[in-house]
Structures are given as C-alpha cells and as structure tokens.
C-alpha cells in the first residue's frame, strides 16, 4: 500500500508538504513514505481504518483491494492538486 500512496502523491505533482503530526498510529515519522501518506490523509484521499475513538490505522503492508483503490483514485481526481485532464 505504501508504494501506491507514493505513486498517487507523485501523480498530484509531489506538492510541497511538511506533516504536522501523525494521522495513523501505525505510521510514524520513520515509516517509509511517511510524508506522502500524511499528505494523502491530510487531503482526505486516504482515511484509514478506525480502531477506536479518534484512533486510526493505515496498515501500510496490507494489500490494496480494488474497491479501496477506486476510492483513492476518485478522491485524487477530485483533489485541488489534480494536474491532468480526463
């Protein structure tokens, strides 16, 4: 899943971004592609799994299902960072 998020971040033009915190309890600043994952969360493209009140997991080593990928692509397509036309 981490590599999918990297590709989506790059499709958006690799916008300048500095994470202001940790959106997911299983993605820390030392996690590979932390910045890209946090950007996608900040944009509402990736929401993760709610595992408790106010607690979310990204599950970075879990495979991406087709329905989740479709949701990611739709959210990216409607993002203000979209740099391509249909």
C-alpha positions in Angstrom: 0.0 0.0 0.0 2.9 2.4 0.7 4.1 2.4 -2.9 0.5 3.0 -4.2 0.4 6.1 -1.9 3.8 7.3 -3.3 2.5 6.9 -6.9 -0.6 8.9 -6.1 1.4 11.7 -4.4 3.6 11.9 -7.4 0.6 12.0 -9.8 -0.6 15.0 -7.8 2.7 16.7 -8.7 4.6 16.0 -5.4 3.3 19.1 -3.7 5.5 20.7 -1.0 4.3 19.4 2.3 5.5 19.1 5.9 3.5 16.8 8.1 2.2 18.4 11.3 1.5 15.2 13.2 0.7 11.6 13.0 -2.7 10.7 11.4 -2.3 6.9 11.9 -1.0 5.1 14.9 0.9 2.6 12.7 2.7 5.3 10.5 5.4 7.1 12.4 7.9 9.7 11.1 10.4 6.8 10.5 7.9 4.8 8.3 8.9 4.7 4.6 6.8 7.3 2.6 5.6 8.9 5.9 5.3 12.4 4.3 3.4 11.1 1.3 1.0 9.0 3.4 0.4 12.0 5.7 -0.3 14.2 2.7 -2.9 11.8 1.4 -4.5 11.7 4.8 -4.5 15.5 5.1 -6.2 15.7 1.7 -8.9 13.2 2.6 -7.7 10.7 0.0 -6.7 8.1 2.5 -8.8 7.8 5.6 -7.5 4.5 7.1 -9.4 2.2 9.5 -10.9 3.5 12.7 -9.8 1.2 15.5 -11.2 3.2 18.4 -12.4 6.6 19.3 -10.2 9.0 17.4 -7.7 6.3 16.6 -6.9 5.2 13.0 -4.5 2.7 11.4 -3.2 2.9 7.8 -2.0 -0.7 7.7 0.9 0.1 5.3 1.9 -3.5 4.5 -1.7 -4.7 3.7 -2.6 -5.2 0.0 -4.9 -2.7 -1.6 -8.3 -4.0 -2.7 -9.9 -2.8 -5.9 -12.7 -1.0 -4.1 -10.2 0.9 -2.0 -8.1 1.8 -5.0 -11.2 3.1 -6.8 -12.0 5.3 -3.8 -8.4 6.6 -3.7 -8.4 7.4 -7.4 -11.8 9.1 -7.2 -10.7 11.3 -4.3 -7.4 12.1 -6.0 -9.3 13.0 -9.2 -11.4 15.5 -7.3 -8.4 16.9 -5.4 -7.4 20.5 -5.9 -3.9 19.2 -6.6 -5.1 17.4 -9.8 -2.7 18.3 -12.6 -4.3 16.3 -15.5 -7.4 16.4 -17.6 -9.7 13.5 -18.5 
